[in-house]
Amino acid sequence: MTSTGRRLHFKTFVLIMLMVVFGPLGDAVLRKGMSRVGAMASWAPADVARFFFRAFSSGMIWVGIGSLLAFFVAYMLVLSWADYSYVQPASSVALCMVALLGYFGLGEAISPLRWVGILVICAGVLVVGHTPPSTTAGG
């Protein structure tokens, strides 16, 4: 592998890891924040306005939005040089992070069958990770 190829592989790895951390973290923080905000009482305009005010005045919601923005920036950057067919499967390891955050952070029950499915996905990520990030001339 050339020096440029190694640098591309490293940059891609770093950004995918940022995606794996910030995407699920943002989702989990939003979930926690929205559970504190509560459900909308009705679709009446006053209830909708109250709901949005509660949601957008919550610090936890803004932390979740910030984390998801960091995910989105990393996603856009990595897609600017790596193949979509590489990035999407490689970033699927985030499903393991989602399960861990759900279990430990949100107290969700995760069945053994779901854990097996997550392990199968992670095995697929290892296979994809051993291929070049970009096969296009521009990447």
Secondary structure, DSSP 4 states (H G I P E B T S, - for coil): --HHHHHHHHHHHHHHHHHHHHHHHHHHHHHHHHHHH---S-SSHHHHHHHHHHHHT-HHHHHHHHHHHHHHHHHHHHHTTS-HHHHHHHGGGHHHHHHHIIIIIS-----HHHHHHHHHHHHHHHHHHTS-S--SS--
